[in-house]
Amino acid sequence: MEQLPLVLFTVGVGGSEPERWVGEACRANTLDLIERAASLPCIGPIIVAAPVEGWKELSNHPVEVMPDEPGVRFHFGRRLLEVVARYKLRRFLYMGGGTGALLTTADLSALAERALALERGVLTNNLYSTDLAAVAPASALETIDLPASDNDLAWRLAGRGLPVEALPPSPGTRLDLDTPTDLAIAALHPRCGPQLRRLAEGLPLDTDRVRRIVGELGSPQGEVLAYGRIASATWARIERLPCQTRVFSEERGMLASGRYERGEVRAWLGTFLELAGPERFFRSLEGKCTAAVLDTRVLFAHLGLRPAAADRFYSDLLRPSSIAEPAVRAFTEAAYRAPVPLLLGGQSLVSGGLLA
C-alpha cells in the first residue's frame, strides 16, 4: 500500500508575549496532527521541519525530524525543496503547524486518499493563501520561483501549469493559527485537539468576546459586519446564519499576487479609514451592526503600514498600550472604544474563523 508522506513545518517560540502564545499553539497543534496522522496507515513518513530546541515532547512521537539550522534565515520554498530532496519524495502533503486545528482523523484520512489519487496537480485549502497542499509530482517544485512563505505555493505551481483543485471550505481546511484571535476561536470549538485545548485553557485569551460575537451570529436580532479577504463560499455560508449580515470583500490574493510586496494594495474601506480617521471610522459602526469581524491586514496594507507581528497581535488583542507603531496604536485605541464588540485579525479570521 502506497503511503503519503506528510511534511509539517512549524515556527519557533519567541518574541513578544502573544507571539509566544501563537508559537506554542502551533507546536501543540503539530503534536495533535502527528497523533491523528500516526493512526492512519495511508500516511507515512511524518516529517517535521522546525526549530526543535527545547521541544522535548517531539521526541515521544513517531516522526522524522529535520531541525532548522540555527542562525540561517528561514525561506519556505528552499526549505521544502531540501526536505523533498533528503527524503526522495515523489509526492507529499505539506501542512503548516497552525493548519488543521479543526481537522478530524476522518477528515485527514479522506484528504490523504484524495492526495494519493493525484497523478499530477495540487490539492490545496486555498489557491490564494495556501496553508496545506498535496503536490504531485514533488519535482514540480524545481520548476517554480520558490516562494518565501507557504501562502504563495499553490499560486506559483498553478502559474507553471499544474492543475489546482481547492478543497471545500470548512473550519478544518480554512482555520489557521495565525493570530491570538484564531487561537481563541479554535479553543472554543468542539473539534479542537487535546494538546491545543490544554495549552489554550492556560492562556489569558478573551474568549468572552468571541462568545459574544458567536451569539450575535446566531441571533435573528444580530447584525454582523464581516470585512476583508472573504471568499464567496464563506459569504454564502454566513448568509445562512440567523443573523443579518453586511459582508464586504476586497483585496483577496493580495499576498499571492505580489500586490502587498509591491505596495499596490488599494482598499475602498481603507480609503474611508484614511479620510475619516480611526475614531470616526469605528464610531460609524453604531447603528449599522451589533458586532464586527475585521481583517485588519487589508486596512494596514492600504495605509502603507507593515507592523511587526507583536504590534499586529497586540492590536488583535485590543491592547494599544503595548503597541510601538503610532498609527497602529491609534487604530487600536479607537477599536477598543468601538460601540460594538469586535474581532480583529487576518485572513484566517474571515475564512476559517467565520466558518467555525
C-alpha positions, -999 to 999 in steps of 0.1 A, spaced: 0 0 0 14 34 -10 17 59 18 15 96 16 45 115 32 33 142 55 56 173 58 49 195 88 65 229 92 61 249 123 76 281 138 98 287 168 87 301 201 99 336 210 94 373 207 66 391 224 40 375 247 13 370 220 39 357 196 49 331 221 13 321 225 9 316 188 42 297 185 33 274 214 -1 269 199 14 259 166 36 234 184 7 220 203 -14 217 171 15 200 154 15 173 181 -22 169 176 -17 165 139 10 139 144 -12 118 167 -40 118 141 -17 111 112 2 83 130 -31 64 135 -36 63 97 -19 35 77 -22 56 45 2 83 59 39 80 63 66 90 69 57 120 91 85 146 87 87 176 110 109 205 98 111 231 126 133 248 152 133 220 178 154 234 206 135 230 238 107 210 222 111 178 243 76 165 236 85 159 199 109 130 208 79 110 221 62 108 187 69 86 156 84 113 133 114 121 112 128 154 125 147 178 102 158 206 126 161 241 112 197 253 113 203 280 140 212 314 125 200 305 90 172 328 78 141 307 70 129 305 34 99 284 30 104 272 -6 141 264 -3 134 245 30 106 225 14 128 216 -15 155 204 9 130 181 27 119 167 -7 155 160 -17 166 145 16 137 120 18 135 115 -20 98 123 -20 78 117 -52 46 133 -37 38 148 -4 12 166 17 25 198 33 8 213 63 19 244 83 20 240 121 -11 262 126 -31 244 100 -58 217 105 -65 225 141 -102 215 135 -95 186 111 -107 153 125 -88 120 119 -115 110 94 -110 144 76 -73 138 74 -78 102 61 -101 114 33 -76 142 24 -48 116 22 -68 93 0 -75 121 -24 -39 132 -24 -27 96 -32 -51 95 -62 -35 127 -76 -13 119 -106 -3 155 -114 -16 185 -97 -21 204 -64 -48 198 -38 -50 228 -15 -71 245 10 -68 279 -7 -52 289 -40 -47 325 -29 -33 317 6 -20 282 10 -17 266 44 -19 230 32 -11 214 -2 -8 180 -16 16 181 -45 24 156 -72 49 152 -86 72 167 -59 97 176 -87 73 203 -97 89 225 -70 120 226 -92 101 245 -119 89 275 -99 104 306 -83 104 292 -48 81 313 -25 94 328 7 62 317 25 37 289 21 9 314 11 21 315 -25 29 278 -30 -3 267 -49 -5 300 -68 31 296 -82 26 259 -91 -6 269 -109 13 295 -128 35 267 -142 5 249 -155 0 224 -126 -38 218 -122 -51 230 -89 -81 217 -70 -94 235 -40 -108 216 -10 -143 225 0 -142 254 25 -147 242 61 -134 251 96 -109 222 93 -94 234 60 -96 271 64 -88 279 101 -51 286 106 -35 296 139 -20 328 126 -31 352 154 -43 351 190 -78 356 177 -76 323 157 -63 306 188 -93 318 209 -117 306 182 -101 272 180 -101 267 217 -139 271 219 -146 246 191 -155 210 199 -131 197 173 -101 213 189 -73 188 196 -64 179 232 -28 193 232 -40 226 217 -70 229 240 -49 222 271 -25 250 261 -52 275 252 -70 269 285 -39 281 303 -36 314 283 -54 347 292 -74 347 259 -105 369 257 -129 341 248 -158 360 262 -156 385 233 -156 355 208 -187 341 226 -205 375 223 -199 376 186 -209 340 182 -241 349 200 -248 378 175 -242 354 146 -267 330 160 -294 356 168 -321 368 145 -317 402 161 -279 402 154 -264 424 126 -228 413 119 -204 431 96 -177 410 81 -148 427 62 -117 416 44 -104 389 21 -137 369 23 -142 341 -2 -176 337 -19 -181 303 -3 -176 318 32 -200 346 22 -226 321 12 -222 301 44 -227 331 68 -257 343 48 -275 311 60 -270 321 97 -299 335 117 -284 370 119 -284 398 93 -251 403 76 -231 431 60 -203 414 40 -176 435 23 -148 415 5 -118 431 -11 -81 425 -18 -83 387 -20 -50 374 -32 -30 405 -22 -1 383 -9 -1 356 -36 -3 382 -64 25 403 -51 4 434 -46 13 436 -10 51 434 -16 48 460 -44 28 484 -22 -2 482 -45 -30 473 -21 -59 496 -26 -89 491 -3 -122 511 -5 -128 507 32 -92 517 37 -99 549 19 -128 557 42 -105 550 72 -79 573 58 -104 601 52 -124 597 84 -96 588 109 -98 558 133 -122 574 158 -149 583 133 -143 551 114 -152 530 144 -179 553 157 -196 549 123 -204 512 132 -230 524 157 -265 517 143 -250 497 113 -242 465 131 -243 448 165 -208 432 160 -180 433 135 -153 409 123 -125 427 106 -95 415 86 -73 445 96 -43 434 75 -60 448 44 -66 481 61 -30 483 73 -17 474 39 -38 501 23 -23 527 47 12 516 38 17 501 73 38 469 78 36 464 115 57 439 133 40 407 144 40 419 180 21 451 171 -4 432 149 -11 407 177 -15 433 204 -39 451 181 -59 419 177 -60 416 215 -71 453 218 -41 462 239 -30 495 224 -6 504 253 17 476 242 19 487 205 51 505 192 38 517 158 19 550 164 -6 546 136 -15 510 147 -17 521 183 -42 549 174 -62 525 153 -64 500 182 -73 527 208 -102 536 186 -112 500 181 -111 494 219 -136 522 223 -159 510 194 -196 510 202 -200 473 192 -179 442 200 -151 435 175 -129 406 165 -97 418 148 -73 395 129 -61 384 95 -74 363 66 -79 332 87 -104 351 109 -127 359 80 -122 325 65 -120 295 89 -129 318 118 -163 327 103 -169 291 92 -161 278 127 
